[in-house]
Amino acid sequence: MRSRLFRTPLTWLVVAAVGTGAALGLWWFQPWKLVTDAEVDEDLSVVATAAPSGPATGTAAPPSPPAGPTVIRSGAFVTHEHDTSGTARIVRGVDGRHRLELVGLATSNGPDLRVWLTDQPVRTGTAGWRVFDDGRWVELGRLKGNRGDQGYEIPAGVDLTGLTSVSIWCKRFAVSFGAAPLAPAA
């Protein structure tokens, strides 16, 4: 004999609401991303060092332009919401265009991760988790993978003045997974 409980429309409405809520919760939080990785292995710029000037003759020769792409800023990632390591660097190509490269990135996977250049200082610990959307920021795109080497073109119109850090930003939850200060290269 079947129970009368499952014959009432209210019961089916509750079951439908719980099922819909569970499906939306899974979509929103995407918990499987905590245990899966997306590996990326893009070719990075082969950076040049400044060409040596001529022999020491007492008169200084003007410095030669680099023979290839050069790193103009770089920094190591610090952990925020999730363990994050690797290096970020801005590379200027011989054509004058700029590109952000993430070298050896290792962080957690997550929903809606973006790569942001920002004007906010990198702070360690929880004090740095939510500051990157407080000032000026430029989104370079979705994070291609949570592990490996990857590059992001910086649009030509972007003024890099004052953009002193990069954040792996979870747009859905407004939190930084990790960030790197971008100090001028020596």
C-alpha positions in Angstrom: 0.0 0.0 0.0 1.4 3.4 -1.1 1.6 6.2 1.4 -0.7 9.1 0.9 2.3 11.4 1.5 3.6 11.0 -2.0 0.2 11.6 -3.6 -0.2 15.2 -2.5 0.9 18.0 -4.8 2.7 19.8 -1.9 5.1 16.9 -1.5 6.0 17.0 -5.2 6.5 20.7 -5.0 8.9 20.4 -2.0 10.8 17.6 -3.8 11.1 19.7 -7.0 12.2 22.7 -4.9 14.9 20.7 -3.1 16.1 19.2 -6.4 16.3 22.6 -8.1 18.1 24.1 -5.1 20.6 21.2 -5.1 21.3 21.6 -8.8 21.7 25.4 -8.5 24.0 24.9 -5.5 26.2 22.5 -7.4 26.4 24.9 -10.3 27.2 27.9 -8.2 29.9 26.3 -5.9 31.2 23.7 -8.4 32.8 21.6 -5.6 34.4 19.1 -8.0 36.9 21.9 -9.0 38.5 21.6 -5.6 39.7 18.1 -6.6 40.4 18.6 -10.3 43.3 20.4 -12.0 43.5 22.1 -15.4 47.2 21.9 -16.6 48.4 24.5 -19.1 51.8 24.4 -20.8 52.0 27.4 -23.2 55.2 28.7 -24.7 56.5 31.6 -22.8 58.8 34.4 -24.1 62.5 33.8 -24.3 63.6 36.9 -22.6 66.7 38.8 -23.5 69.2 40.5 -21.3 70.6 43.9 -22.2 73.3 43.5 -24.8 76.8 44.3 -23.5 78.1 47.7 -24.5 81.4 47.9 -26.4 84.8 47.5 -24.9 85.7 49.8 -21.9 87.3 52.8 -23.6 86.5 55.4 -21.1 83.6 56.7 -23.1 80.3 55.1 -22.4 78.6 53.8 -25.4 74.8 54.2 -25.5 73.1 51.0 -24.2 72.1 48.7 -27.0 68.4 47.8 -27.2 67.6 44.3 -26.1 67.7 41.7 -28.9 64.4 40.2 -27.8 61.6 40.4 -25.3 62.5 41.8 -21.9 60.9 41.4 -18.5 59.9 44.9 -17.2 58.2 43.8 -13.9 58.0 40.6 -12.0 57.1 39.1 -8.6 56.3 35.8 -6.8 52.8 34.8 -5.9 51.6 34.8 -2.3 48.7 32.7 -1.0 45.3 34.2 -0.2 42.1 32.1 -0.2 43.9 29.1 -1.6 47.5 27.9 -1.7 49.2 29.7 -4.6 52.7 29.7 -5.9 54.6 30.7 -9.1 55.9 33.9 -10.7 54.1 36.6 -12.6 56.0 38.8 -15.1 55.2 41.5 -17.6 57.2 41.1 -20.7 57.7 43.8 -23.3 58.1 42.4 -26.8 60.4 43.8 -29.5 57.3 45.3 -31.1 56.5 47.2 -27.9 53.4 45.1 -26.9 53.1 43.8 -23.4 52.1 40.4 -22.2 51.6 39.0 -18.6 53.1 35.6 -18.2 52.4 33.2 -15.2 55.4 31.0 -14.8 54.9 27.7 -12.8 51.6 28.7 -11.5 50.1 26.3 -8.9 46.8 27.2 -7.2 43.4 25.5 -6.6 40.9 25.3 -9.4 37.7 27.2 -8.8 34.6 28.7 -10.4 34.9 31.9 -12.5 38.6 32.5 -12.0 40.0 35.6 -13.7 43.5 37.2 -14.2 43.5 40.8 -13.0 46.2 43.5 -13.1 45.5 45.9 -10.2 46.7 49.0 -8.4 46.3 47.4 -5.0 49.3 46.4 -2.9 49.7 42.7 -2.2 49.0 41.9 1.4 49.6 38.5 3.0 46.9 36.6 4.9 43.2 37.3 5.0 43.9 41.1 4.8 44.7 40.7 1.1 41.8 38.4 0.1 39.2 41.0 -0.9 41.1 44.2 -1.8 41.8 43.9 -5.5 38.4 45.2 -6.7 38.7 48.3 -4.5 40.7 50.3 -6.9 41.7 50.2 -10.6 41.9 46.8 -12.2 42.1 45.4 -15.7 40.8 41.9 -16.4 43.0 40.0 -18.9 40.7 37.0 -19.2 39.6 33.8 -17.6 42.4 31.8 -15.9 43.4 29.2 -18.6 44.4 26.6 -16.0 45.3 26.4 -12.3 48.6 24.7 -13.0 51.5 25.5 -15.4 52.8 28.2 -17.7 50.4 30.6 -19.4 50.4 34.0 -21.1 47.8 36.8 -21.4 48.1 39.7 -23.9 47.8 43.1 -22.3 45.6 45.3 -24.6 47.5 48.2 -26.3 45.4 50.9 -24.6 46.1 49.8 -21.1 48.2 52.2 -19.1 50.5 50.1 -16.9 51.4 53.0 -14.7 50.2 52.3 -11.2 49.2 48.7 -12.0 51.5 47.1 -9.4 50.1 43.6 -8.8 48.4 40.6 -10.4 45.6 38.6 -8.8 44.0 35.3 -9.5 40.5 36.6 -8.8 37.4 34.5 -8.2 34.8 36.8 -9.7 31.9 34.8 -8.4 32.9 35.1 -4.7 34.9 38.4 -5.0 38.0 36.9 -3.4 41.7 36.5 -4.5 43.1 33.0 -4.6 46.6 34.4 -4.7 48.4 37.5 -5.9 51.9 38.7 -6.9 53.5 42.2 -6.6 54.9 43.4 -9.8 58.2 45.1 -9.0 60.3 46.8 -11.8 63.0 44.4 -13.2 66.5 45.2 -12.3 
